[in-house]
């Protein structure tokens, strides 16, 4: 079936499926655009190779005398509260790779991949503590910390049934939260927090409009119960042209470096062209060393150190708006993020050092309107993407490494603000498999958080915090 993006899906997970896939290709004449060939993943092939690939399909798949029938796809089995989205509305769960003209996909004789993900539910926790417009949740020591967009950090002690909430830091007087995507957006505790008491925040400021990275200190006098609002030291300020696409995520990587996400600066469609401007810090994930008492250093192994055309702080670039959110897999250190689309496609990416993720040439793996054609060479395409008809704003989560749901271990979890779904997939052999809906929450999910045990929480716009838990099915003990 030809999609709106003029790609033809061809499955090549077995000889039989190659033969079966030929029918929908030959039934379309002429074939516009490009062809996608899939050997249990997708690969881009230049349009001039279409008929050669079709010939190869028949030569390999139909030499047993069978006749072409309707195409079948690999089974990606999932058990969930709601039925999995039909395949016709789901973006390909694979990394797209540009293929050099003249190359052909290699058949994959491996059996169909089957993934069974568990039935889940979201259980509200910390309900006795009232929050508003939550942006982050994390654990430091024996306390959970959450950030409110207005400019407060709340620490939560005790258990989920009898929580005690305390204001840890209040900087509402400095924070500009007038825009929907402005406010206190990021929080990260120093890896040496127990020794130096440093925490880092990312917030929006006004007059002039800018994003601020500051560090605050918890002093020994207050026994680390609260940060001192007068201890602020500003490490970085970045001018922002508009009130949206300002980024804001902070996290320390397993290498001890601080990673910072930035958007293209807004407003819609990147009118200032920041997406293709390597001379700006915008539209990037930054990586800096904040181990000194103040300020920061650029790590010498950053990919653009010494470049005259790009900033040394940049780790990966050409990303539209990494606000809700990126995360590190606590087992292997992989850096996952999502990038919200402009009009048509939402995406999830695996971040690589020096990676170019295509914005504003591409939206997902597709040429961004109004360009009917574009050159994706040199870009890293999404691990998965989906049409905006399935949701409006993808919310990045975490690779699950907890113990409460063993069958979920290794699953990357993400959501969507509009649909309220929590979805998941596993990344195996450089492809995403089993992408399916795990929870249909009915919530406006704004972010996810992870506690010290690797358990995952969803945050909602109304201030609710929900723990992802297994749902017992009928017949279960």
VENWO-V28217 format. One record per residue. RES is the residue in one letter. SS is DSSP state (hx for helix, st for strand, lp for the rest). NEAR is the number of other ideal C-beta (glycine too) atoms within 12 Angstrom. D_FIRST is the distance of its C-alpha to the first C-alpha in Angstrom with 2 decimals. Layout:
<<RES;SS;NEAR;D_FIRST> <RES;SS;NEAR;D_FIRST>>
This chain:
<<X;lp;23;0.00> <X;st;22;3.78> <X;lp;28;6.30> <X;lp;20;9.84> <X;lp;32;11.10> <X;lp;22;9.41> <X;st;33;8.57> <X;st;38;6.41> <X;st;37;7.14> <X;st;46;9.53> <X;st;39;11.96> <X;lp;40;15.46> <X;lp;37;17.71> <X;lp;27;19.31> <X;hx;26;19.79> <X;hx;28;18.27> <X;hx;38;14.95> <X;hx;41;14.89> <X;hx;34;15.42> <X;hx;29;12.89> <X;hx;42;10.11> <X;hx;37;11.17> <X;hx;27;10.00> <X;hx;28;6.25> <X;hx;36;7.77> <X;hx;24;10.60> <X;lp;17;9.17> <X;lp;22;8.31> <X;lp;13;11.82> <X;lp;14;12.92> <X;lp;25;10.75> <X;lp;18;12.03> <X;lp;24;13.15> <X;st;34;12.95> <X;st;39;11.30> <X;st;41;11.55> <X;st;43;13.29> <X;st;38;14.42> <X;lp;35;17.73> <X;lp;36;17.81> <X;lp;36;17.19> <X;st;38;15.20> <X;st;35;16.81> <X;st;38;16.37> <X;st;35;16.94> <X;lp;25;18.24> <X;hx;22;16.32> <X;hx;16;19.22> <X;hx;28;18.38> <X;hx;31;14.96> <X;hx;21;16.67> <X;hx;21;19.13> <X;hx;41;16.65> <X;hx;32;15.04> <X;hx;18;18.69> <X;hx;31;19.47> <X;hx;39;16.79> <X;hx;26;18.51> <X;hx;18;21.92> <X;hx;29;21.72> <X;hx;34;19.59> <X;lp;25;20.55> <X;lp;14;24.24> <X;lp;14;25.19> <X;lp;9;24.57> <X;lp;18;21.63> <X;lp;14;18.98> <X;lp;24;15.22> <X;lp;17;13.73> <X;lp;17;10.65> <X;lp;30;9.54> <X;lp;23;11.78> <X;lp;28;12.38> <X;lp;33;15.90> <X;lp;22;18.03> <X;lp;35;19.20> <X;lp;17;21.86> <X;lp;34;23.69> <X;lp;26;26.54> <X;lp;32;27.10> <X;lp;26;28.68> <X;lp;24;25.47> <X;lp;15;22.29> <X;lp;30;19.84> <X;lp;28;17.11> <X;lp;17;13.93> <X;hx;24;11.53> <X;hx;19;8.91> <X;hx;22;11.83> <X;lp;32;13.29> <X;lp;43;13.33> <X;lp;45;13.37> <X;lp;41;16.81> <X;lp;40;18.06> <X;lp;37;20.07> <X;lp;39;18.38> <X;lp;29;20.77> <X;st;25;21.11> <X;lp;29;21.50> <X;lp;14;24.12> <X;lp;17;23.28> <X;lp;11;24.10> <X;lp;19;23.22> <X;lp;28;20.76> <X;lp;30;19.44> <X;lp;20;21.83> <X;lp;27;20.84> <X;lp;25;21.94> <X;lp;17;23.83> <X;lp;21;24.51> <X;lp;13;23.71> <X;lp;21;21.07> <X;lp;28;22.28> <X;lp;18;23.40> <X;lp;31;24.73> <X;lp;22;26.71> <X;lp;37;27.83> <X;lp;32;30.75> <X;lp;28;31.25> <X;st;41;32.83> <X;st;25;34.68> <X;st;32;36.28> <X;st;24;40.04> <X;st;26;42.02> <X;st;31;44.83> <X;lp;35;47.74> <X;lp;20;47.71> <X;lp;17;51.42> <X;lp;28;50.84> <X;lp;19;49.43> <X;lp;36;47.05> <X;lp;25;45.27> <X;lp;32;42.14> <X;st;43;41.76> <X;st;46;40.16> <X;st;45;41.07> <X;st;42;42.38> <X;st;40;43.94> <X;st;26;46.90> <X;st;34;49.97> <X;lp;22;52.80> <X;lp;17;53.15> <X;st;30;51.76> <X;st;40;48.40> <X;st;44;47.98> <X;st;42;45.78> <X;st;48;45.56> <X;st;39;45.58> <X;lp;39;44.10> <X;lp;29;47.44> <X;lp;34;49.20> <X;st;38;50.48> <X;st;44;50.04> <X;st;38;50.92> <X;st;35;51.97> <X;st;36;51.67> <X;st;23;54.12> <X;lp;18;54.70> <X;lp;16;52.13> <X;lp;23;49.20> <X;lp;14;51.37> <X;lp;14;54.33> <X;lp;24;53.06> <X;st;20;55.33> <X;st;26;53.85> <X;st;24;55.83> <X;st;25;55.24> <X;st;36;54.98> <X;st;40;54.58> <X;st;24;54.62> <X;lp;36;53.80> <X;lp;23;52.72> <X;lp;18;55.28> <X;lp;27;53.45> <X;lp;37;49.85> <X;lp;29;48.06> <X;lp;30;45.44> <X;lp;18;45.21> <X;lp;25;41.53> <X;lp;24;38.81> <X;lp;36;38.03> <X;lp;35;41.67> <X;lp;40;44.28> <X;st;44;45.17> <X;st;50;41.88> <X;st;43;42.77> <X;st;50;45.31> <X;st;41;46.11> <X;st;39;49.30> <X;lp;31;50.93> <X;lp;23;50.68> <X;lp;18;54.49> <X;hx;26;54.69> <X;hx;16;57.33> <X;hx;14;59.54> <X;hx;24;58.91> <X;lp;29;57.62> <X;st;35;55.02> <X;st;44;51.83> <X;st;46;49.44> <X;st;49;47.80> <X;st;47;45.41> <X;st;45;45.96> <X;st;45;45.65> <X;st;34;48.87> <X;lp;21;49.88> <X;lp;10;52.21> <X;lp;14;50.62> <X;lp;24;47.14> <X;st;30;46.42> <X;st;48;45.17> <X;st;38;47.97> <X;st;41;48.08> <X;st;38;51.38> <X;st;37;53.15> <X;st;37;55.49> <X;st;31;58.01> <X;lp;32;59.22> <X;lp;18;62.96> <X;hx;13;65.09> <X;hx;13;67.19> <X;hx;18;64.59> <X;lp;10;63.65> <X;lp;28;60.01> <X;lp;20;59.50> <X;lp;27;58.43> <X;lp;37;57.64> <X;st;24;60.12> <X;st;26;58.61> <X;st;16;61.31> <X;st;24;60.22> <X;st;26;57.21> <X;st;23;56.74> <X;st;24;53.99> <X;st;32;52.18> <X;st;33;49.56> <X;st;18;48.78> <X;st;34;45.69> <X;st;23;45.62> <X;lp;38;42.70> <X;lp;26;41.89> <X;lp;29;40.19> <X;lp;25;40.29> <X;lp;33;36.76> <X;lp;42;34.78> <X;lp;46;38.05> <X;lp;44;36.86> <X;lp;46;39.54> <X;lp;48;38.72> <X;st;46;41.54> <X;st;43;41.73> <X;st;34;43.93> <X;lp;30;42.19> <X;lp;17;43.58> <X;lp;21;45.29> <X;lp;20;47.37> <X;lp;34;45.88> <X;st;40;44.79> <X;st;44;41.17> <X;st;46;40.49> <X;st;49;37.27> <X;lp;49;37.17> <X;lp;48;34.65> <X;lp;44;34.41> <X;lp;38;37.17> <X;lp;33;35.13> <X;lp;23;34.84> <X;lp;22;31.24> <X;lp;26;29.21> <X;lp;33;32.02> <X;lp;17;34.32> <X;lp;23;36.89> <X;lp;20;34.55> <X;hx;36;35.61> <X;hx;36;32.24> <X;hx;29;33.06> <X;lp;24;36.82> <X;lp;26;38.05> <X;lp;19;41.58> <X;lp;29;41.00> <X;lp;38;40.82> <X;lp;43;38.14> <X;lp;43;34.43> <X;st;48;35.63> <X;st;49;36.65> <X;st;47;40.34> <X;st;41;42.45> <X;st;37;46.21> <X;st;27;49.36> <X;lp;37;51.39> <X;lp;24;53.88> <X;lp;17;56.78> <X;lp;16;58.86> <X;lp;21;57.17> <X;lp;17;54.66> <X;lp;27;52.11> <X;st;22;51.65> <X;lp;27;48.66> <X;lp;26;48.00> <X;lp;14;48.68> <X;lp;17;45.55> <X;lp;30;43.17> <X;lp;28;40.76> <X;lp;29;42.10> <X;lp;22;45.80> <X;lp;13;47.73> <X;lp;17;44.93> <X;lp;10;46.05> <X;lp;14;42.62> <X;lp;28;41.52> <X;lp;31;43.32> <X;lp;28;44.71> <X;lp;36;43.78> <X;st;39;40.02> <X;st;41;38.21> <X;st;39;34.57> <X;st;48;33.41> <X;lp;42;30.94> <X;lp;50;30.01> <X;lp;49;29.69> <X;lp;48;31.53> <X;lp;49;32.43> <X;lp;45;34.42> <X;lp;44;33.12> <X;lp;50;33.26> <X;st;47;33.58> <X;st;46;35.25> <X;st;33;36.58> <X;lp;30;35.90> <X;lp;28;39.49> <X;lp;17;39.15> <X;lp;14;37.82> <X;lp;22;38.02> <X;lp;26;34.33> <X;st;39;33.73> <X;st;43;30.70> <X;st;46;29.79> <X;st;48;27.27> <X;st;55;26.73> <X;lp;43;25.99> <X;lp;38;23.61> <X;lp;33;24.89> <X;lp;21;22.34> <X;lp;28;18.83> <X;st;41;18.69> <X;st;42;21.10> <X;st;47;21.76> <X;st;47;23.96> <X;st;46;25.72> <X;st;36;28.13> <X;st;41;30.94> <X;lp;23;32.58> <X;lp;26;35.87> <X;lp;26;35.47> <X;lp;29;31.71> <X;st;34;30.04> <X;lp;46;27.17> <X;lp;41;26.08> <X;lp;48;27.09> <X;lp;39;27.33> <X;lp;29;25.32> <X;st;42;22.38> <X;st;40;21.26> <X;lp;42;19.74> <X;lp;44;17.89> <X;st;41;17.02> <X;st;28;19.43> <X;lp;32;21.61> <X;lp;22;21.99> <X;lp;12;23.58> <X;lp;16;22.80> <X;lp;12;19.86> <X;lp;18;20.34> <X;lp;25;22.39> <X;lp;15;23.78> <X;lp;30;23.02> <X;lp;18;25.52> <X;lp;19;28.09> <X;lp;37;26.14> <X;lp;33;25.29> <X;lp;41;21.84> <X;lp;45;21.34> <X;lp;44;21.48> <X;st;44;19.12> <X;st;42;17.85> <X;st;44;16.52> <X;st;31;15.86> <X;hx;27;19.10> <X;hx;22;17.81> <X;hx;30;18.71> <X;lp;35;22.09> <X;lp;25;24.25> <X;lp;37;26.17> <X;st;48;25.63> <X;st;45;28.98> <X;st;48;29.70> <X;st;41;31.63> <X;st;44;33.07> <X;st;36;32.59> <X;lp;42;34.46> <X;lp;29;37.66> <X;lp;29;39.75> <X;lp;15;41.36> <X;lp;21;40.91> <X;lp;30;37.38> <X;hx;15;37.42> <X;hx;23;33.91> <X;hx;39;32.58> <X;lp;25;34.38> <X;lp;29;32.26> <X;st;39;29.50> <X;st;45;28.66> <X;st;49;28.87> <X;st;51;27.63> <X;st;48;27.25> <X;st;41;26.33> <X;lp;33;29.04> <X;lp;24;27.37> <X;lp;31;25.50> <X;lp;30;28.44> <X;st;41;26.38> <X;st;49;27.69> <X;st;48;25.03> <X;st;46;25.49> <X;st;42;24.17> <X;st;33;26.06> <X;st;32;26.04> <X;st;24;26.46> <X;lp;15;26.41> <X;lp;22;25.26> <X;st;33;22.11> <X;st;41;21.57> <X;st;36;21.09> <X;st;37;21.21> <X;st;42;20.42> <X;st;40;21.25> <X;st;36;23.47> <X;st;45;27.08> <X;st;42;28.93> <X;st;27;28.12> <X;lp;35;31.36> <X;lp;22;31.44> <X;lp;30;33.19> <X;lp;28;32.76> <X;st;44;32.71> <X;st;45;34.26> <X;st;48;34.90> <X;st;48;35.43> <X;st;43;38.62> <X;st;35;39.94> <X;lp;34;43.42> <X;lp;20;45.67> <X;lp;18;44.43> <X;lp;29;40.77> <X;lp;35;39.94> <X;st;47;37.41> <X;st;42;38.07> <X;st;48;35.92> <X;st;45;37.64> <X;st;31;37.04> <X;lp;27;37.90> <X;lp;20;40.73> <X;lp;30;42.51> <X;lp;31;41.54> <X;st;42;41.23> <X;st;37;39.29> <X;st;34;39.46> <X;st;43;36.44> <X;st;27;37.79> <X;st;28;36.73> <X;lp;22;36.50> <X;lp;13;38.37> <X;lp;14;36.47> <X;lp;7;38.26> <X;lp;5;40.42> <X;lp;9;40.86> <X;lp;5;44.53>>
